[in-house]
Amino acid sequence: MNEALELLLKRRSVKAIDMIEPGPSDEELNTIIRCGIRVPDHGKLGPWRILRFAGDRRRAFGAVLVAAWQAAHPADPPARAELERGRLERAPVVLAVISRITPEHKIPEWEQELSAGAVCQNLLVAAHAMGYRAQWLTEWFAYDRTVAQALGLGPHERLAGWIHIGSSAAEPPDRPRPDFADVVRDWEP
Ligand SMILES: Cc1cc2nc3c(=O)[nH]c(=O)nc-3n(C[C@H](O)[C@H](O)[C@H](O)COP(=O)(O)O)c2cc1C
């Protein structure tokens, strides 16, 4: 079968926690990102942007995560918040995909947001095609106000996903997939 189709039929995520080095080189990452931003985009609004976290930046961002956890859970002991510091270090590279909509535009907001989802999926597929593993996560820190502020998100921006990219020691087992017949039907007039 054609390689692209095989990849789409077999691709599956590897949990960030199971990721190991190596991650993509700078050049490889640029290619993955170029694939990511080549997505359908009604109205050519470019309703997304990407922040890269690799190397020391992942650890540095840990301070933001610890502070955000503390702010959201003031009763928690500091040791609990401290657990969040290494969150971005589970994978060699993490990309924050930010949905950036133009409000009150003739292109509905929903369509602009869907385009950001397409960016996330293209990143996963491109990383996989290059032989890396990837996972699309949101977790608590896609929805946290302190984190959003630290990322400099504007009023019409929000996190679509934290795309984790790396390698893994083992082939991940597949998960149950939807039954084709349950989700696909011919339209009946
Ligand atoms: C928008 C979005 C957010 C997600 N957030 C999480 C998350 O926070 N935690 C998690 O365990 N899985 C999350 N997932 C699920 C995983 O990315 C992934 O779908 C799952 O591990 C199975 O992956 P596969 O179908 O690519 O093999 C999310 C998926 C999507 C589409």
The ligand as an SDF file (V2000), in Angstrom:
LIG
                    3D

 31 33  0  0  0  0  0  0  0  0999 V2000
   -7.8480   18.1400   21.7260 C   0  0  0  0  0  0  0  0  0  0  0  0
   -7.2750   16.9230   22.3610 C   0  0  0  0  0  0  0  0  0  0  0  0
   -6.7890   16.9900   23.6560 C   0  0  0  0  0  0  0  0  0  0  0  0
   -6.2720   15.8730   24.2890 C   0  0  0  0  0  0  0  0  0  0  0  0
   -5.8050   15.9730   25.5580 N   0  0  0  0  0  0  0  0  0  0  0  0
   -5.3890   14.8890   26.2010 C   0  0  0  0  0  0  0  0  0  0  0  0
   -4.9510   14.9850   27.5470 C   0  0  0  0  0  0  0  0  0  0  0  0
   -4.9180   16.0560   28.1270 O   0  0  0  0  0  0  0  0  0  0  0  0
   -4.5710   13.8420   28.1650 N   0  0  0  0  0  0  0  0  0  0  0  0
   -4.6050   12.6150   27.5270 C   0  0  0  0  0  0  0  0  0  0  0  0
   -4.2530   11.6020   28.1350 O   0  0  0  0  0  0  0  0  0  0  0  0
   -4.9920   12.5120   26.2370 N   0  0  0  0  0  0  0  0  0  0  0  0
   -5.3890   13.5970   25.5780 C   0  0  0  0  0  0  0  0  0  0  0  0
   -5.7950   13.4970   24.2780 N   0  0  0  0  0  0  0  0  0  0  0  0
   -5.7860   12.1640   23.6310 C   0  0  0  0  0  0  0  0  0  0  0  0
   -4.4620   11.7980   23.0310 C   0  0  0  0  0  0  0  0  0  0  0  0
   -3.8570   12.8300   22.3190 O   0  0  0  0  0  0  0  0  0  0  0  0
   -4.6210   10.6650   22.0260 C   0  0  0  0  0  0  0  0  0  0  0  0
   -5.7390   10.8950   21.2450 O   0  0  0  0  0  0  0  0  0  0  0  0
   -4.7640    9.3410   22.6510 C   0  0  0  0  0  0  0  0  0  0  0  0
   -3.6280    9.1460   23.4200 O   0  0  0  0  0  0  0  0  0  0  0  0
   -4.8870    8.2350   21.5690 C   0  0  0  0  0  0  0  0  0  0  0  0
   -4.1180    8.5900   20.4900 O   0  0  0  0  0  0  0  0  0  0  0  0
   -4.1550    8.0080   19.0170 P   0  0  0  0  0  0  0  0  0  0  0  0
   -5.5580    7.8680   18.6170 O   0  0  0  0  0  0  0  0  0  0  0  0
   -3.4320    9.0890   18.2780 O   0  0  0  0  0  0  0  0  0  0  0  0
   -3.3990    6.7370   19.0910 O   0  0  0  0  0  0  0  0  0  0  0  0
   -6.2660   14.6180   23.6130 C   0  0  0  0  0  0  0  0  0  0  0  0
   -6.7390   14.5500   22.2970 C   0  0  0  0  0  0  0  0  0  0  0  0
   -7.2380   15.6810   21.6730 C   0  0  0  0  0  0  0  0  0  0  0  0
   -7.7480   15.5620   20.2670 C   0  0  0  0  0  0  0  0  0  0  0  0
  1  2  1  0
  2  3  1  0
  2 30  2  0
  3  4  2  0
  4  5  1  0
  4 28  1  0
  5  6  2  0
  6  7  1  0
  6 13  1  0
  7  8  2  0
  7  9  1  0
  9 10  1  0
 10 11  2  0
 10 12  1  0
 12 13  2  0
 13 14  1  0
 14 15  1  0
 14 28  1  0
 15 16  1  0
 16 17  1  0
 16 18  1  0
 18 19  1  0
 18 20  1  0
 20 21  1  0
 20 22  1  0
 22 23  1  0
 23 24  1  0
 24 25  2  0
 24 26  1  0
 24 27  1  0
 28 29  2  0
 29 30  1  0
 30 31  1  0
M  END
$$$$
